[in-house]
Amino acid sequence: MAGPATAAVGRPEDRLPDPVLELRAQEIGRELRCMVCQNQSIEDSDADLARDLRRIVRERIVAGDDPPAVMRFVHARYGDFVLLRPPFNPVTALLWAMPLIAVGGGLAVIILRRRRAQAGVEPVPLSEAERRRLAELERGGGA
């Protein structure tokens, strides 16, 4: 598999010699957010911080840590933001709820606009002075 993960860990000296351990490190890296790019995993990012995090993950794997232990280590050091799928808790509840809030808000706006349109709200008619001013402007006179 020569996808973006392989491209990001492009330097051979950054890869682990054992393909099983390297694959394990890549799987962990795809769960961790690049804190510079923010929308990429550390495996997909070329940022220096992502490279450092990839190194940390690989060091922990070589030291014998299993994937959950590596994730706990990185999470303890960098917090919820480093996880591409942060846990649901009071701190991240708004983050998880934001898509529902956005969709709900959009639906509310649509419903309110439709109700107003169905209510047939007529515009307030112009006063005589406003009509004269509009006619004057249409004729090109008036600033």
C-alpha positions as CSV (number, residue, x, y, z in Angstrom):
1,M,0.0,0.0,0.0
2,A,1.7,3.2,-1.2
3,G,-0.8,5.8,-0.2
4,P,-0.4,9.0,1.7
5,A,0.8,7.3,4.8
6,T,3.9,5.9,3.0
7,A,4.5,9.3,1.3
8,A,4.4,11.2,4.7
9,V,7.0,8.8,6.2
10,G,9.1,9.3,3.1
11,R,12.5,9.0,4.7
12,P,13.6,5.4,5.0
13,E,15.3,6.1,8.3
14,D,12.0,7.2,9.8
15,R,10.4,3.8,9.0
16,L,10.7,0.8,11.3
17,P,12.6,-2.1,9.8
18,D,10.0,-4.6,11.0
19,P,7.0,-4.3,8.6
20,V,4.6,-5.6,11.2
21,L,5.7,-2.9,13.7
22,E,5.7,-0.2,11.0
23,L,2.1,-1.2,10.0
24,R,1.1,-1.0,13.7
25,A,2.7,2.5,13.9
26,Q,0.9,3.7,10.8
27,E,-2.4,2.5,12.1
28,I,-1.9,4.4,15.3
29,G,-0.7,7.5,13.4
30,R,-3.9,7.5,11.3
31,E,-5.8,8.0,14.6
32,L,-3.7,11.0,15.7
33,R,-4.3,14.6,14.4
34,C,-1.5,16.7,13.1
35,M,-1.8,19.7,15.4
36,V,-0.4,22.0,12.8
37,C,-2.5,20.9,9.8
38,Q,-5.5,19.9,12.1
39,N,-7.4,18.2,9.3
40,Q,-4.8,15.5,8.6
41,S,-3.5,12.6,10.5
42,I,0.2,12.6,11.5
43,E,0.7,9.9,8.9
44,D,-0.6,12.2,6.1
45,S,1.1,15.4,7.2
46,D,4.6,16.7,6.3
47,A,4.7,19.1,9.2
48,D,7.7,18.9,11.6
49,L,5.4,18.3,14.6
50,A,3.7,15.4,12.8
51,R,7.2,14.0,12.0
52,D,8.1,14.3,15.7
53,L,4.8,12.6,16.7
54,R,5.5,9.8,14.2
55,R,8.9,9.3,15.8
56,I,7.4,9.1,19.3
57,V,4.8,6.6,18.1
58,R,7.5,4.4,16.6
59,E,9.7,4.7,19.6
60,R,6.9,3.6,21.9
61,I,6.1,0.6,19.5
62,V,9.7,-0.5,19.5
63,A,9.8,-0.1,23.3
64,G,7.1,-2.8,23.4
65,D,4.0,-0.6,24.0
66,D,0.8,-2.0,22.5
67,P,-1.4,0.5,20.5
68,P,-3.7,1.4,23.4
69,A,-0.7,2.3,25.5
70,V,0.8,4.4,22.8
71,M,-2.5,6.2,22.3
72,R,-2.8,6.8,26.1
73,F,0.8,8.1,26.1
74,V,0.3,10.6,23.3
75,H,-3.2,11.6,24.6
76,A,-1.8,12.2,28.1
77,R,0.9,14.5,26.6
78,Y,-1.2,16.4,24.1
79,G,-4.8,16.1,25.2
80,D,-8.1,15.4,23.4
81,F,-7.2,17.6,20.4
82,V,-4.5,15.2,19.2
83,L,-7.1,12.5,18.7
84,L,-8.9,12.5,15.4
85,R,-11.9,10.9,17.2
86,P,-11.9,12.6,20.6
87,P,-13.9,10.9,23.4
88,F,-17.3,12.1,24.2
89,N,-17.2,14.0,27.5
90,P,-18.4,17.4,28.9
91,V,-15.4,19.2,27.3
92,T,-15.9,17.7,23.8
93,A,-19.7,17.6,23.9
94,L,-20.1,20.8,21.9
95,L,-17.6,19.5,19.3
96,W,-19.7,16.3,18.9
97,A,-23.0,18.2,18.9
98,M,-21.9,20.9,16.4
99,P,-23.1,19.1,13.3
100,L,-26.5,18.6,14.8
101,I,-26.7,22.2,16.0
102,A,-25.7,23.4,12.5
103,V,-28.3,21.2,10.7
104,G,-31.0,22.1,13.3
105,G,-30.2,25.8,12.9
106,G,-30.4,25.6,9.1
107,L,-33.7,23.8,9.3
108,A,-35.1,26.4,11.8
109,V,-34.1,29.2,9.4
110,I,-35.8,27.4,6.5
111,I,-39.0,26.7,8.4
112,L,-39.2,30.3,9.7
113,R,-38.8,31.8,6.2
114,R,-41.4,29.5,4.8
115,R,-43.9,30.4,7.5
116,R,-43.3,34.1,6.9
117,A,-43.8,33.5,3.1
118,Q,-47.0,31.5,3.7
119,A,-48.3,34.2,6.1
120,G,-48.5,36.4,3.1
121,V,-47.0,39.4,4.8
122,E,-47.7,42.3,2.6
123,P,-45.2,45.1,2.3
124,V,-46.2,48.4,3.9
125,P,-47.4,50.7,1.1
126,L,-45.4,53.8,0.3
127,S,-46.5,57.2,1.6
128,E,-47.4,59.9,-0.8
129,A,-44.1,61.7,0.0
130,E,-42.1,58.4,-0.7
131,R,-43.9,57.9,-4.0
132,R,-43.0,61.4,-5.1
133,R,-39.4,60.9,-4.1
134,L,-39.3,57.6,-5.9
135,A,-40.8,59.1,-9.1
136,E,-38.2,61.9,-8.9
137,L,-35.4,59.4,-8.6
138,E,-36.7,57.4,-11.5
139,R,-36.7,60.5,-13.7
140,G,-33.0,60.9,-12.8
141,G,-33.3,64.0,-10.7
142,G,-32.2,64.1,-7.1
143,A,-29.5,63.5,-4.8
